[in-house]
Amino acid sequence: MIGTCELCDRDEIELTIHHLTPREFGGSHLPIAYLCKSCHKQIHALYSNRELAIRLNTVLLLKDDEALKKYLKWIKKQPVTRAVRIRNQKRNKAKAHLNKMGFCFSFSACFIFQPIQ
């Protein structure tokens, strides 16, 4: 589907469906947002599904989040035709939860189980 991204407001861009409350937290039949691929990837690179369900479950809350504001300021200046590379910032956060043996004490925030060198 081609249209306007609800987050960055860029026009004539391919849109994806973003469940404002992730499906694993019961969001299958709750409100959705139409986002461009870049914004959708950035949201999931920055936040866990748990955080999205609890704290960032509307477009207005997403737009008002400090980390996403910086991204939105930048992406609005990018042409629709430009392919944007997204860095997975959750990976860096998850490493902070691991101990020397590679075990996580905050399981919900971790998805990497490799020992830290």
C-alpha beads as a LAMMPS data file, in Angstrom:
LAMMPS data file: protein, C-alpha beads

117 atoms
116 bonds

1 atom types
1 bond types

-500.0 500.0 xlo xhi
-500.0 500.0 ylo yhi
-500.0 500.0 zlo zhi

Masses

1 110.0

Atoms # bond

1 1 1 0.000 0.000 0.000
2 1 1 1.280 3.483 -0.857
3 1 1 0.376 6.483 1.290
4 1 1 1.555 8.788 4.088
5 1 1 3.484 7.440 7.074
6 1 1 1.659 8.300 10.310
7 1 1 4.959 8.772 12.136
8 1 1 7.279 10.714 9.802
9 1 1 4.516 12.165 7.562
10 1 1 6.421 11.383 4.353
11 1 1 4.060 11.052 1.354
12 1 1 3.853 8.534 -1.467
13 1 1 5.773 5.854 0.409
14 1 1 5.178 2.125 0.820
15 1 1 3.438 1.473 4.140
16 1 1 3.453 -1.417 6.587
17 1 1 0.999 -2.214 9.363
18 1 1 2.284 -1.628 12.894
19 1 1 0.232 -3.039 15.766
20 1 1 0.349 -0.280 18.381
21 1 1 -0.036 -2.972 21.034
22 1 1 2.078 -5.924 19.855
23 1 1 0.130 -9.061 18.960
24 1 1 1.927 -11.105 21.622
25 1 1 0.382 -8.736 24.195
26 1 1 -3.148 -9.028 22.800
27 1 1 -2.941 -6.380 20.082
28 1 1 -4.300 -8.451 17.192
29 1 1 -7.640 -6.649 17.228
30 1 1 -6.503 -3.335 18.713
31 1 1 -5.591 -0.129 16.820
32 1 1 -2.888 -0.171 14.159
33 1 1 -0.770 2.499 12.483
34 1 1 0.365 2.695 8.871
35 1 1 4.123 3.310 8.920
36 1 1 6.826 3.385 6.295
37 1 1 9.308 0.509 6.464
38 1 1 12.048 2.757 7.847
39 1 1 9.977 4.013 10.773
40 1 1 8.627 0.546 11.502
41 1 1 12.120 -0.961 11.594
42 1 1 13.421 1.887 13.756
43 1 1 10.671 1.403 16.345
44 1 1 11.469 -2.294 16.689
45 1 1 15.203 -1.593 16.767
46 1 1 14.779 0.815 19.679
47 1 1 12.101 -0.820 21.817
48 1 1 11.065 -4.254 23.010
49 1 1 7.502 -5.412 22.407
50 1 1 6.908 -5.197 26.157
51 1 1 7.949 -1.525 26.191
52 1 1 5.784 -0.798 23.153
53 1 1 2.764 -2.439 24.810
54 1 1 3.177 -0.674 28.140
55 1 1 4.585 2.737 27.330
56 1 1 4.374 3.504 23.607
57 1 1 1.013 2.214 22.393
58 1 1 -0.214 5.253 20.420
59 1 1 1.244 7.234 17.531
60 1 1 1.292 10.375 19.713
61 1 1 3.305 8.611 22.443
62 1 1 5.756 7.331 19.820
63 1 1 6.151 10.812 18.303
64 1 1 6.742 12.270 21.765
65 1 1 9.477 9.793 22.787
66 1 1 12.926 11.432 22.976
67 1 1 14.874 8.693 21.175
68 1 1 12.367 8.579 18.337
69 1 1 12.162 12.390 18.054
70 1 1 15.813 12.509 16.943
71 1 1 15.182 9.848 14.321
72 1 1 12.009 11.549 13.068
73 1 1 13.778 14.888 12.709
74 1 1 16.382 13.165 10.507
75 1 1 14.109 10.850 8.479
76 1 1 11.735 13.670 7.478
77 1 1 14.624 15.209 5.507
78 1 1 15.366 11.985 3.609
79 1 1 13.914 11.375 0.153
80 1 1 11.311 8.626 -0.066
81 1 1 13.473 6.765 -2.590
82 1 1 16.460 6.489 -0.249
83 1 1 17.050 3.112 1.397
84 1 1 17.685 3.734 5.093
85 1 1 19.890 1.451 7.188
86 1 1 18.661 0.840 10.730
87 1 1 21.009 -0.204 13.532
88 1 1 19.649 -2.628 16.104
89 1 1 20.079 -0.729 19.361
90 1 1 18.252 -3.341 21.456
91 1 1 21.234 -5.668 20.954
92 1 1 23.506 -3.208 22.795
93 1 1 20.985 -2.830 25.627
94 1 1 20.657 -6.593 25.965
95 1 1 24.411 -7.064 26.387
96 1 1 24.301 -4.820 29.440
97 1 1 22.063 -7.400 31.159
98 1 1 24.459 -10.294 30.656
99 1 1 27.012 -11.379 33.217
100 1 1 30.454 -12.841 32.449
101 1 1 29.014 -16.297 31.815
102 1 1 26.470 -15.005 29.301
103 1 1 23.450 -15.436 31.572
104 1 1 20.752 -12.816 31.677
105 1 1 19.207 -11.681 34.948
106 1 1 16.500 -9.686 33.160
107 1 1 15.240 -12.307 30.739
108 1 1 12.500 -10.189 29.176
109 1 1 15.076 -7.668 27.947
110 1 1 17.607 -10.169 26.580
111 1 1 17.821 -12.206 23.447
112 1 1 21.605 -12.726 23.201
113 1 1 23.080 -15.619 25.120
114 1 1 26.743 -15.405 24.185
115 1 1 29.472 -14.817 26.770
116 1 1 30.939 -11.341 26.726
117 1 1 34.632 -11.348 25.871

Bonds

1 1 1 2
2 1 2 3
3 1 3 4
4 1 4 5
5 1 5 6
6 1 6 7
7 1 7 8
8 1 8 9
9 1 9 10
10 1 10 11
11 1 11 12
12 1 12 13
13 1 13 14
14 1 14 15
15 1 15 16
16 1 16 17
17 1 17 18
18 1 18 19
19 1 19 20
20 1 20 21
21 1 21 22
22 1 22 23
23 1 23 24
24 1 24 25
25 1 25 26
26 1 26 27
27 1 27 28
28 1 28 29
29 1 29 30
30 1 30 31
31 1 31 32
32 1 32 33
33 1 33 34
34 1 34 35
35 1 35 36
36 1 36 37
37 1 37 38
38 1 38 39
39 1 39 40
40 1 40 41
41 1 41 42
42 1 42 43
43 1 43 44
44 1 44 45
45 1 45 46
46 1 46 47
47 1 47 48
48 1 48 49
49 1 49 50
50 1 50 51
51 1 51 52
52 1 52 53
53 1 53 54
54 1 54 55
55 1 55 56
56 1 56 57
57 1 57 58
58 1 58 59
59 1 59 60
60 1 60 61
61 1 61 62
62 1 62 63
63 1 63 64
64 1 64 65
65 1 65 66
66 1 66 67
67 1 67 68
68 1 68 69
69 1 69 70
70 1 70 71
71 1 71 72
72 1 72 73
73 1 73 74
74 1 74 75
75 1 75 76
76 1 76 77
77 1 77 78
78 1 78 79
79 1 79 80
80 1 80 81
81 1 81 82
82 1 82 83
83 1 83 84
84 1 84 85
85 1 85 86
86 1 86 87
87 1 87 88
88 1 88 89
89 1 89 90
90 1 90 91
91 1 91 92
92 1 92 93
93 1 93 94
94 1 94 95
95 1 95 96
96 1 96 97
97 1 97 98
98 1 98 99
99 1 99 100
100 1 100 101
101 1 101 102
102 1 102 103
103 1 103 104
104 1 104 105
105 1 105 106
106 1 106 107
107 1 107 108
108 1 108 109
109 1 109 110
110 1 110 111
111 1 111 112
112 1 112 113
113 1 113 114
114 1 114 115
115 1 115 116
116 1 116 117
